[in-house]
Amino acid sequence: MENQAVVDKPRLSTTKMVSYASGSIPANLVSLAFSSYVQFYYTDVLGGNPAWVGIAMTIQSVYATLLYPFLGYLSDRTQSRWGRRVPFILYGAIPLGVAFMLVWLAPIPPSRVWLFTGYFFVTSILYDTLFNLTMVNWSALFPEMFRSSGERSIASAWKQMFGIVGLVAGLALPQAIAQSVGWPLMGILFGVLSSATLLTTIPSMELRKRRQAQRHRSAAETSAEVALPVWQALRHTLVNRSFVTFVCMRFFVQLAFTMLTADLSYYAKYNLGISGTQQSLLLLGTLVVALPLVYVWGAVVPKMGAFATEMLAILCFGAALIPFYFAHTFHAALICGLLLGVGLSGILMMTDVLISDVIDEDQLRTGKRREGMFYSIHGIIVGLCNPAQALITTTVLVATGYRSDAVQTAQALFGMRTLITVIPIGGVVVGLLFLAFYPLRKRQVAAQQAALRRHG
């Protein structure tokens, strides 16, 4: 891969890598199930007021996104007998699962609008806080646990493999499970699975070794790990042109994907008239196509470079959105979903490649590796897709006259098509415009990799 500065031989046990990488399952499982279905569940299934639910979800999403850097700062500053990060995962796994369950167990009827909306708001805030707290710390462990380029490349491959499993489960299964046993039981099942899989990461952390190492650390060593003040770290990161253009591109492309997955339930039910199981098949088909093509895109990167490969992947994804507008049957939509998988696989694979190139460039400029801060800010900005999606969806549904579980007007059906085609295509176009200004092309990346090798 062109972003690999030093090719070294990995010496890490497969058991440790698999244990750590299993955390990718809950990372995608509950987050995608929540972002893709919770608004549909509270408005269409439970019959809540679309405007009030949309406002609550927008506020909750903004809160969660703004909280993200401070949770990362807390992670960097907190020390324990096992060092940093570990206690948040060890003690946060089970509460996270319980909080996710509570979101889907609303005991208040939607006729009591204030209490119903308040329950959704409070449980969503609790879930999102615990999710970000545990996942920020789990993600931040990666550069600490896997030090060499060879270790990181193999560990990342395992991480992506488990991540796609979580992606498939989080997007394709909730509708099918809910249709069989109901949404509350789906929430309980996913909550249990998220806690269990997050706890399987604990063996990779080697708690006994961490505790022994912590006993022998000096005060100076511990102090050296403390991060820059959060505002100073933010300022240094956000003046990096490569990062700014990269993360803006990621925001708009991710917004396109988020709009598609979050609003597909409305489109499938009312425009296509298909069941929850068939909707799950649409998403499953997309991800089944995406999984093997990850390796194809990986072979393309050394030939075309990361920039050109990302451009091609986004173009493929955007082009596949167009026929969705004209699909009127399940089989037509299924074909569209299969085509989406081609570009989606490249987009999924390229994110870590591009951000690694940005981090390598930053190292040459500053002499320091700052993976944690770059990934944190990337998470914050891309996380804004959720409130943006909630606000756009609420606006379109209310403006076009959507009514829950009713025969929809032609205007409402047009709005649902717009939500999953026209608006996502617009996001793809804007993302491509930002990518055009991304400065790290194939030649520049090759030069900075050579410079990193010369400096060891």
Secondary structure, DSSP 8 states (H G I E B T S, - for coil): -TT-S--------HHHHHHHHTTHHHHHHHHHHHHHHHHHIIIIIS---HHHHHHHHHHHHHHHHHHHHHHHHHHHH---TT-SSHHHHHHHHHHHHHHHHHHT---S-TTSHHHHHHHHHHHHHHHHHHHHHHHHHHHHHHHHH--SHHHHHHHHHHHHHHHHHHHHHHHHHHHHHHHHH-HHHHHHHHHHHHHHHHHTTGGGG-HHHHHHHHHT--HHHHHHT----HHHHHHHHTT-HHHHHHHHHHHHHHHHHHHHHHHHHHIIIIII---HHHHHHHHHHHHHHHHHHHHHHHHHHHHH-HHHHHHHHHHHHHHHHGGGGG--SHHHHHHHHHHHHHHHHHHHHHHHHHHHHHHHHHHHHHSS--HHHHHHHHHHHHHTHHHHHHHHHHHHHHHTT--TTS---HHHHHHHHIIIIIHHHHHHHHHHHHHHT----HHHHHHHHHHHHHT-
